[in-house]
Amino acid sequence: MKEEIAVAIDDLTVAYNYKPVLWDIDLTIPKGVLMAIVGPNGAGKSTLIKAILGIIKPIAGSVTIFGKPYKNQRKLVAYVPQKGSVDWDFPTTALDVVLMGTYGSLGWIKRPGKTEKKAALEALEKVGMLPFKSRQISQLSGGQQQRIFLARALVQNAEIYFMDEPFQGVDATTEKAIINILKILRKAGKTVIVVHHDLQTVPEYFDWVTFLNVKKIATGPVSAIFNNENLIKTYGINYQVSVLE
């Protein structure tokens, strides 16, 4: 049976002020994997996700989601941005943030109703945040805020989830809760793509990995390509590759 491709990237190049941040990226991501994107600071990891989602316009190349342009497949995709890119002082409750995840299917004119509220409450329960549904997001801890944004993604019931450093600045309990949910999504046949910086946890958390440093270094199953050779190619010869030692 032919493997179904969730995301296909062809000759993608992105530049800021004429300096390439991503260069000639060819990448196919199979449906149903839990994939880490790893690489040093400035490697273009977040930029890659933003280019896939059309947030950043590439200077060359194309991206398809299940064989079609992203603009035709928006309802199949959920995105959890970096925590630092969100205005946490905006006066809104945890429940309201999660309800925002239903707007993609409702449209911006129609208001969320009982069905959407029920789905939002269920998503909050899944991430352990139901008791905080009425709390202002500015009053939540960093880990709690990240769980709220995960719940907002879950309520979309997407096929592909993009997450930009979801474990950044969270406590160990929250990290464990998040990875358990991501593994449940993968088990349900969803595709989950995560910008990740902790190399030590890659073999435990993920089944697929892409090494990136402006160019794609390698991509494939963790068991096959998460090795010292690719770590050195990605991070440099002086990188302390103690991950698999």
Sine and cosine of phi, psi and omega as CSV:
sin_phi,cos_phi,sin_psi,cos_psi,sin_omega,cos_omega
0.00,0.00,0.72,-0.69,-0.05,-1.00
-0.95,0.32,0.71,-0.71,0.01,-1.00
-0.94,0.35,0.76,-0.65,0.00,-1.00
-0.99,0.14,0.72,-0.69,-0.03,-1.00
-0.99,-0.12,0.84,-0.54,0.02,-1.00
-0.99,0.16,-0.73,0.68,-0.04,-1.00
-0.75,-0.66,0.77,-0.64,0.07,-1.00
-0.82,-0.57,0.83,-0.55,-0.03,-1.00
-0.89,-0.46,0.79,-0.62,-0.09,-1.00
-0.80,-0.60,0.89,-0.46,0.10,-0.99
0.80,0.60,0.65,0.76,-0.08,-1.00
-0.98,0.19,0.81,-0.59,0.08,-1.00
-0.76,-0.65,0.75,-0.66,0.03,-1.00
-0.80,-0.60,0.70,-0.72,0.01,-1.00
-0.73,-0.69,0.58,-0.81,0.16,-0.99
-0.92,-0.40,0.82,-0.57,-0.01,-1.00
0.77,0.63,0.69,0.72,0.07,-1.00
0.94,0.33,0.06,1.00,0.05,-1.00
-0.98,-0.18,0.87,-0.50,-0.02,-1.00
-0.88,0.47,0.76,-0.65,0.09,-1.00
-0.98,-0.21,-0.55,0.83,0.17,-0.99
-0.77,-0.63,0.68,-0.73,-0.10,-0.99
-0.79,-0.62,0.93,-0.38,0.19,-0.98
0.80,0.60,0.81,0.58,-0.05,-1.00
-0.99,0.12,0.84,-0.55,0.18,-0.98
-0.91,-0.42,0.84,-0.54,-0.09,-1.00
-0.44,-0.90,0.77,-0.64,0.13,-0.99
-0.87,-0.49,0.75,-0.66,-0.03,-1.00
-0.91,-0.41,0.90,-0.44,-0.02,-1.00
-0.93,0.37,0.45,-0.89,0.10,-1.00
-0.90,0.44,0.64,-0.76,0.16,-0.99
1.00,0.07,0.25,0.97,0.05,-1.00
-0.98,-0.19,0.38,-0.92,0.15,-0.99
-0.94,-0.35,0.98,-0.19,-0.22,-0.98
-0.92,-0.39,0.71,-0.70,0.13,-0.99
-0.99,-0.13,0.65,-0.76,0.21,-0.98
-0.96,-0.27,0.89,-0.46,-0.06,-1.00
-0.84,-0.55,0.45,-0.90,0.03,-1.00
0.23,-0.97,0.22,-0.98,-0.03,-1.00
-0.93,0.36,0.17,-0.99,0.09,-1.00
-0.85,0.53,0.69,-0.72,-0.02,-1.00
0.99,0.14,0.15,0.99,-0.04,-1.00
-0.97,0.23,-0.28,0.96,-0.02,-1.00
0.99,-0.16,0.31,0.95,-0.08,-1.00
-0.90,0.43,-0.80,0.60,0.02,-1.00
-0.91,0.41,-0.60,0.80,0.02,-1.00
-0.88,0.48,-0.62,0.78,0.01,-1.00
-0.87,0.50,-0.74,0.68,0.01,-1.00
-0.89,0.46,-0.70,0.71,-0.03,-1.00
-0.91,0.42,-0.56,0.83,0.05,-1.00
-0.94,0.34,-0.63,0.78,0.05,-1.00
-0.87,0.49,-0.65,0.76,-0.07,-1.00
-1.00,0.06,0.02,1.00,0.04,-1.00
0.97,0.23,0.17,0.99,0.04,-1.00
-0.95,0.32,-0.58,0.81,0.09,-1.00
-0.90,-0.44,0.70,-0.72,-0.03,-1.00
-1.00,-0.01,0.85,-0.52,0.04,-1.00
-0.96,0.29,0.37,-0.93,0.07,-1.00
-1.00,0.02,-0.22,0.98,0.06,-1.00
-0.35,-0.94,0.38,-0.93,0.11,-0.99
0.99,-0.16,0.06,-1.00,-0.05,-1.00
-0.57,-0.82,0.37,-0.93,0.03,-1.00
-0.71,-0.70,0.69,-0.72,0.13,-0.99
-0.80,-0.60,0.55,-0.84,0.07,-1.00
-0.92,-0.40,0.91,-0.42,-0.10,-0.99
0.74,0.67,0.70,0.71,0.15,-0.99
1.00,0.09,0.00,1.00,-0.02,-1.00
-0.77,-0.64,0.39,-0.92,0.04,-1.00
-0.85,0.52,0.49,-0.87,-0.03,-1.00
-0.81,0.58,-0.64,0.77,-0.06,-1.00
-0.87,0.50,-0.41,0.91,0.04,-1.00
-1.00,-0.01,-0.14,0.99,-0.13,-0.99
-0.83,-0.56,0.30,0.95,-0.09,-1.00
-0.79,0.61,-0.62,0.78,-0.08,-1.00
-0.93,0.37,-0.25,0.97,0.00,-1.00
-1.00,0.00,-0.07,1.00,-0.18,-0.98
-0.85,-0.53,0.69,-0.73,0.13,-0.99
-0.84,-0.54,0.51,-0.86,-0.10,-0.99
-0.70,-0.72,0.79,-0.62,0.12,-0.99
-0.94,-0.35,0.96,-0.29,-0.06,-1.00
-0.96,0.26,0.16,-0.99,0.13,-0.99
-0.86,0.51,0.64,-0.77,-0.04,-1.00
-0.85,0.52,-0.58,0.82,-0.04,-1.00
-0.94,0.35,-0.23,0.97,-0.04,-1.00
-1.00,-0.05,0.07,1.00,-0.08,-1.00
-0.96,-0.29,0.64,-0.77,0.07,-1.00
-0.99,0.11,1.00,-0.09,-0.07,-1.00
-0.98,0.22,-0.13,0.99,0.04,-1.00
-1.00,0.05,-0.10,0.99,0.01,-1.00
-0.88,0.48,0.78,-0.63,-0.12,-0.99
-0.97,0.24,1.00,0.00,0.02,-1.00
-0.49,-0.87,0.39,-0.92,-0.04,-1.00
-1.00,-0.02,0.25,-0.97,0.04,-1.00
-0.84,0.54,-0.70,0.71,-0.01,-1.00
-0.88,0.47,-0.67,0.75,0.01,-1.00
-0.89,0.46,-0.64,0.77,0.02,-1.00
-0.88,0.47,-0.69,0.72,-0.01,-1.00
-0.92,0.40,-0.63,0.77,0.03,-1.00
-0.87,0.49,-0.46,0.89,0.06,-1.00
-0.85,0.52,-0.45,0.89,0.02,-1.00
-0.92,0.39,-0.28,0.96,-0.01,-1.00
-1.00,0.02,-0.16,0.99,-0.09,-1.00
-0.91,0.42,-0.49,0.87,-0.02,-1.00
-0.87,0.49,-0.61,0.79,0.01,-1.00
-1.00,0.05,-0.45,0.89,-0.02,-1.00
-0.99,0.11,-0.54,0.84,-0.23,-0.97
1.00,0.03,0.25,-0.97,-0.13,-0.99
-0.99,0.13,-0.21,0.98,-0.06,-1.00
-1.00,0.02,-0.70,0.72,-0.03,-1.00
-0.95,0.30,0.71,-0.71,-0.02,-1.00
-1.00,0.06,0.54,-0.84,0.08,-1.00
-0.87,0.49,0.67,-0.74,0.00,-1.00
-0.93,-0.37,-0.38,-0.92,-0.05,-1.00
-0.87,0.49,-0.65,0.76,-0.03,-1.00
-0.89,0.46,-0.72,0.70,-0.03,-1.00
-0.93,0.38,-0.63,0.78,0.00,-1.00
-0.91,0.41,-0.63,0.77,0.03,-1.00
-0.88,0.47,-0.69,0.72,0.02,-1.00
-0.90,0.44,-0.63,0.78,0.00,-1.00
-0.91,0.40,-0.67,0.75,0.02,-1.00
-0.91,0.42,-0.62,0.78,0.04,-1.00
-0.90,0.43,-0.65,0.76,0.03,-1.00
-0.91,0.42,-0.65,0.76,0.06,-1.00
-0.89,0.46,-0.62,0.78,0.02,-1.00
-0.91,0.42,-0.65,0.76,-0.01,-1.00
-0.87,0.49,-0.57,0.82,-0.02,-1.00
-0.99,-0.11,0.16,0.99,0.07,-1.00
0.96,0.29,0.45,0.89,-0.07,-1.00
-0.88,-0.48,0.21,0.98,-0.01,-1.00
-0.85,0.53,-0.64,0.77,0.02,-1.00
-0.90,0.44,-0.24,0.97,-0.05,-1.00
-0.96,-0.27,0.28,0.96,-0.14,-0.99
-0.86,0.51,-0.52,0.85,-0.05,-1.00
-0.99,-0.13,0.06,1.00,-0.05,-1.00
-0.98,0.20,0.66,-0.75,0.11,-0.99
-0.90,0.43,0.67,-0.75,-0.09,-1.00
-0.89,0.45,-0.45,0.89,0.01,-1.00
-0.93,0.37,-0.32,0.95,-0.03,-1.00
-1.00,-0.04,0.01,1.00,-0.02,-1.00
-1.00,-0.05,0.44,-0.90,0.08,-1.00
-0.96,0.28,0.19,-0.98,0.01,-1.00
-0.85,0.53,-0.69,0.73,0.02,-1.00
-0.91,0.42,-0.63,0.78,0.02,-1.00
-0.92,0.39,-0.64,0.76,0.04,-1.00
-0.87,0.49,-0.66,0.75,-0.01,-1.00
-0.91,0.41,-0.61,0.79,0.04,-1.00
-0.90,0.43,-0.61,0.80,0.03,-1.00
-0.89,0.46,-0.68,0.73,0.00,-1.00
-0.94,0.35,-0.51,0.86,0.11,-0.99
-0.92,0.40,-0.66,0.75,0.04,-1.00
-0.88,0.47,-0.63,0.78,0.04,-1.00
-0.88,0.48,-0.61,0.79,0.05,-1.00
-0.94,0.34,-0.66,0.75,-0.03,-1.00
-0.88,0.48,-0.62,0.79,-0.08,-1.00
-0.92,0.38,-0.30,0.95,0.04,-1.00
-0.96,0.27,-0.30,0.95,-0.02,-1.00
0.76,0.65,0.77,0.64,-0.06,-1.00
-0.98,0.19,0.10,-1.00,0.11,-0.99
-0.99,-0.15,-0.48,0.88,0.00,-1.00
-0.79,-0.62,0.76,-0.65,0.02,-1.00
-0.90,-0.44,0.84,-0.54,0.10,-0.99
-0.96,-0.26,0.77,-0.63,-0.04,-1.00
-0.73,-0.69,0.83,-0.56,-0.06,-1.00
-0.98,-0.18,0.99,-0.17,-0.01,-1.00
0.79,0.61,0.85,0.52,-0.04,-1.00
-0.92,0.38,-0.29,0.96,-0.03,-1.00
-0.99,-0.10,0.00,1.00,-0.06,-1.00
-0.92,0.39,0.84,-0.54,0.09,-1.00
0.95,0.32,0.33,0.95,0.03,-1.00
-0.96,-0.29,0.36,-0.93,0.01,-1.00
-0.98,0.19,0.21,-0.98,-0.08,-1.00
-0.87,0.48,-0.60,0.80,0.00,-1.00
-0.90,0.43,-0.70,0.72,0.01,-1.00
-0.91,0.41,-0.66,0.75,0.01,-1.00
-0.86,0.51,-0.69,0.72,0.00,-1.00
-0.90,0.43,-0.66,0.75,0.01,-1.00
-0.89,0.45,-0.67,0.74,-0.02,-1.00
-0.91,0.41,-0.74,0.67,-0.06,-1.00
-0.91,0.41,-0.55,0.84,0.06,-1.00
-0.89,0.46,-0.65,0.76,0.03,-1.00
-0.92,0.40,-0.66,0.75,0.00,-1.00
-0.89,0.45,-0.61,0.79,0.03,-1.00
-0.93,0.36,-0.55,0.83,0.08,-1.00
-0.91,0.41,-0.66,0.75,0.05,-1.00
-0.87,0.49,-0.71,0.71,0.02,-1.00
-0.88,0.47,-0.67,0.74,-0.01,-1.00
-0.88,0.47,-0.48,0.88,0.02,-1.00
-0.99,0.12,0.09,1.00,0.05,-1.00
1.00,0.00,0.10,1.00,0.03,-1.00
-0.98,0.21,0.33,-0.94,0.07,-1.00
-0.95,-0.31,0.79,-0.61,-0.08,-1.00
-0.82,-0.58,0.84,-0.54,-0.07,-1.00
-0.86,-0.52,0.86,-0.51,-0.19,-0.98
-0.80,-0.60,0.83,-0.55,0.22,-0.98
-0.96,0.28,0.83,-0.56,-0.18,-0.98
-0.67,-0.74,0.59,-0.80,-0.04,-1.00
-0.88,-0.47,-0.25,0.97,-0.05,-1.00
-1.00,-0.03,0.99,-0.12,-0.06,-1.00
-0.89,0.46,-0.50,0.87,-0.05,-1.00
-0.87,0.50,-0.52,0.86,-0.09,-1.00
-1.00,-0.10,-0.06,1.00,-0.05,-1.00
-0.83,0.55,-0.77,0.64,-0.03,-1.00
-0.89,0.45,-0.49,0.87,-0.02,-1.00
-0.98,0.18,-0.60,0.80,-0.14,-0.99
-1.00,-0.03,-0.54,0.84,-0.23,-0.97
-0.86,-0.51,0.43,-0.90,0.10,-1.00
-0.95,-0.33,-0.11,0.99,-0.03,-1.00
-0.62,-0.78,0.53,-0.85,-0.03,-1.00
-0.55,-0.83,0.58,-0.81,0.14,-0.99
-0.85,-0.53,0.84,-0.55,0.10,-0.99
-1.00,0.01,0.78,-0.62,-0.09,-1.00
-0.71,-0.71,0.73,-0.68,0.19,-0.98
-0.50,-0.87,0.99,0.14,-0.15,-0.99
0.91,0.40,-0.76,0.65,0.15,-0.99
-0.98,-0.22,0.36,-0.93,0.13,-0.99
-0.96,0.27,0.82,-0.58,0.02,-1.00
-1.00,0.02,-0.73,0.68,-0.01,-1.00
-0.26,-0.97,0.42,-0.91,0.10,-1.00
-0.51,-0.86,0.57,-0.82,0.02,-1.00
0.40,-0.92,-0.17,-0.99,0.02,-1.00
-0.88,0.48,0.64,-0.77,0.02,-1.00
-0.82,0.58,-0.66,0.75,-0.06,-1.00
-0.88,0.47,-0.42,0.91,-0.07,-1.00
-0.99,-0.13,-0.57,0.82,-0.17,-0.98
-0.85,-0.53,-0.08,1.00,0.03,-1.00
-0.99,0.12,1.00,0.08,-0.09,-1.00
-0.61,-0.79,0.15,-0.99,-0.07,-1.00
-0.88,0.47,-0.58,0.81,-0.01,-1.00
-0.85,0.52,-0.75,0.66,-0.02,-1.00
-0.96,0.29,-0.51,0.86,0.08,-1.00
-0.90,0.44,-0.68,0.73,0.01,-1.00
-0.92,0.39,-0.67,0.74,0.02,-1.00
-0.87,0.48,-0.56,0.83,-0.08,-1.00
-1.00,0.09,-0.69,0.72,-0.15,-0.99
-0.98,-0.22,-0.20,0.98,0.02,-1.00
0.96,-0.27,0.36,-0.93,-0.12,-0.99
-0.89,0.45,-0.45,0.89,-0.05,-1.00
-1.00,0.02,0.05,1.00,-0.03,-1.00
-0.92,0.38,0.70,-0.71,0.01,-1.00
-0.99,0.17,0.99,-0.13,-0.10,-1.00
-1.00,-0.03,0.97,0.24,-0.01,-1.00
-0.99,-0.12,0.04,1.00,-0.13,-0.99
-0.87,0.49,-0.69,0.72,-0.10,-0.99
-0.94,-0.33,0.14,0.99,-0.06,-1.00
-0.97,0.26,0.00,0.00,0.00,0.00
